[in-house]
Amino acid sequence: MSVAAYNLVVGLNPDRLLIGGGISARSEVIDEIRSRVMAMQDRHSAQAIQTDIQACHYLNDANLVGAVRQFELERIRKGD
């Protein structure tokens, strides 16, 4: 997970990287991902890239919130 986060950070340089799903409810996992990403940045001289890595607000329910929002948008487009 930390390698994927690192690749997103250095490839896209986002201001914030949000992690959802079951692991997002475990703060120690988010802290470990942050730590490992920073260590990889140090090893590859990418310290200038500053990205805030956080858990999604809705944690494990983030996918459900997204699915409901998508459903609403499709319903509006169809005119239901």
Steps between C-alpha positions, in 0.01 A plus 500: 500500500780741581667436162172580323462815711859600421443452126187717514680768700802530270306437180211740556628731778156541661442735793327219688478121464195345666490134595164329544379148560545275800861596571411867524330437835836400649696817570822305556484371141459853362792615717715212371414579137595866560829395658589258221411748225724761663784245527465415130501870415825539697660205319403637157569870569133593471469686831383818324165334427269565792175302506263475794408131541179447698218254552172579325242671719255211455771234548365158397172650377667729243415258217133497604482879505654506152256238370199694631631820344551327165147358517359848568691652208382231259142540619516876445645452149219264406243744635342258749 
